[in-house]
Amino acid sequence: MRASLLQIDVNDDESVAARRRRVADLVRDQAGVDLVVLPELWTTGAFAYEEFAAEAEPLDGPTHEAMAKAASDAGVWLHAGSIPERAPSDGSPGETPLYNTSLVYSPSGERVAAYRKIHRFGFDKGEAVLMAAGDELVTVALPQTVIGFATCYDLRFPELFRGLVDAGAELLVVPAGWPERRRAHWTLLAQARAVENQSYVLACGTAGTHAGVPQAGHSIVVDPWGEVLAEAGSGEEILTVEFDPAKVATTREQFPALKDRMLGLEPPRR
């Protein structure tokens, strides 16, 4: 299986519309790979909080249109990163909620999944108060493997990934807008999630500086033993790697740690 992670430079000098067109062309250039992955909130920037409401769009909005066509033109499975999604109104008073929502497309351009980020970053400010939390784990079956989806801050919560593995995931895809000041955590956690779940991890971040926050870059591909197969630098880059999905099954067979999980343990009595 061949995958390309598109580490997009997100900066304040490029408009959302211009970046959307540029990224669609980059996706088209990946014809011949099996899977393309984009970062989190690459249209606005993950820390550009003031832009979320202004640039929010429905699931079938302009980013969907551009990415569906790009996936179809290239004939690739496309994880199109995430967008600030404005949910449909349910008719109740008040503003409709925003979500940090990932979009996934088949090689025919059909949207096959949308994952709303469960863990929102900000500690009672920023994304944590501006966006609602998703409440569903999402997986998609490809011909070669089953993908489980998470987004950025989700990487710090191993129980989410355990749930994805229980749902059949063998390849964990994590788009992010991870800050440079915590880059060591990014690499460490990507490897930890791979090792503990005996799964591939494809973690795709942004480059550049948006809303004054330098981005970590260093998108990374980790195999089920925790070995780093490929890692990007700090600037805009396309990271392409080949790997064998069957290695997940052989790893779990050779070192069957997952079967020793102790589930349903009661908390200690006090």
Salt bridges, closest charged atoms under 4 A:
GLU14 OE1 - ARG19 NH1 3.19
GLU14 OE2 - ARG22 NE 2.78
ASP25 OD1 - ARG28 NH1 3.03
GLU40 OE2 - LYS117 NZ 2.87
GLU57 OE2 - ARG20 NH2 3.46
ASP73 OD2 - ARG28 NE 2.78
ASP73 OD2 - LYS69 NZ 2.93
GLU85 OE2 - ARG116 NH2 2.86
GLU95 OE2 - ARG86 NH1 3.38
GLU127 OE1 - LYS117 NZ 3.09
ASP154 OD1 - HIS119 ND1 2.76
ASP166 OD1 - ARG261 NH1 2.74
GLU180 OE1 - ARG183 NE 3.63
GLU196 OE2 - ARG193 NE 2.41
ASP223 OD2 - LYS247 NZ 2.66
GLU231 OE2 - HIS218 ND1 3.05
GLU236 OE2 - ARG22 NH1 2.74
GLU242 OE2 - ARG2 NE 3.54
ASP260 OD1 - LYS259 NZ 3.43
